[in-house]
């Protein structure tokens, strides 16, 4: 996975609100998640522990499982 496919919302809102989020973390969450689960709306959640943040990052993709729509540190995630 060389290029990361993202929604306009991710590029224009999420990265503006959370400029510390690195695209490499999102790529890693998609390729090697600690857990992956589908949401009721069909979107898919992927979690990855990010040592730099000392937290789990939740990356939400569209139904295709590759288009990143949202990403944020998930304080409530328990592996």
C-alpha positions in Angstrom: 0.0 0.0 0.0 1.9 3.0 -1.3 -0.7 5.6 -1.6 -3.3 6.3 1.1 -6.8 6.9 -0.3 -8.7 9.4 1.9 -12.0 11.3 1.9 -12.3 15.0 1.6 -13.5 15.1 5.2 -10.3 13.4 6.4 -8.0 15.7 4.4 -9.9 19.0 5.1 -11.2 18.4 8.6 -9.5 15.6 10.5 -5.9 16.5 9.5 -6.7 20.2 10.2 -8.1 19.4 13.7 -5.4 16.7 14.5 -2.2 17.8 12.6 -0.1 15.4 14.7 -1.7 12.3 13.0 0.8 10.7 10.6 -0.4 9.0 7.4 2.1 6.2 8.0 0.2 5.4 11.2 -3.0 5.2 9.2 -1.4 2.9 6.6 0.0 0.7 9.4 -3.5 0.5 11.1 -5.0 -0.7 7.8 -2.3 -3.3 7.0 -1.6 -4.6 10.6 -4.4 -3.7 13.0 -4.6 -4.9 16.5 -8.3 -5.3 15.9 -10.7 -4.6 13.0 -14.5 -4.5 13.2 -17.4 -3.3 11.1 -19.7 -0.5 12.3 -23.5 -0.7 11.9 -23.2 1.9 9.0 -20.8 -0.4 7.1 -17.7 1.6 7.8 -14.7 -0.3 9.3 -12.7 0.5 12.4 -9.0 -0.4 12.6 -6.9 0.0 15.7 -3.2 0.3 16.1 -1.0 1.1 19.1 1.1 4.2 18.4 4.1 4.3 20.8 4.7 8.0 19.9 1.3 8.8 21.3 1.3 6.0 23.9 -2.3 5.4 22.8 -4.3 3.4 20.4 -5.2 5.1 17.2 -8.6 4.3 15.7 -8.7 4.7 11.9 -12.2 4.5 10.3 -12.5 3.6 6.7 -15.4 3.6 4.3 -17.0 0.2 3.4 -14.2 -0.6 1.0 -11.8 -1.0 3.9 -9.1 1.2 2.4 -10.5 4.8 2.1 -9.6 6.6 5.3 -12.4 8.8 6.6 -11.4 9.5 10.2 -8.6 8.9 12.7 -8.1 9.8 16.3 -6.6 8.5 19.6 -9.2 6.2 21.1 -9.1 6.6 24.9 -11.7 3.9 25.5 -10.1 1.1 23.4 -9.2 -2.0 25.4 -7.2 -4.6 23.4 
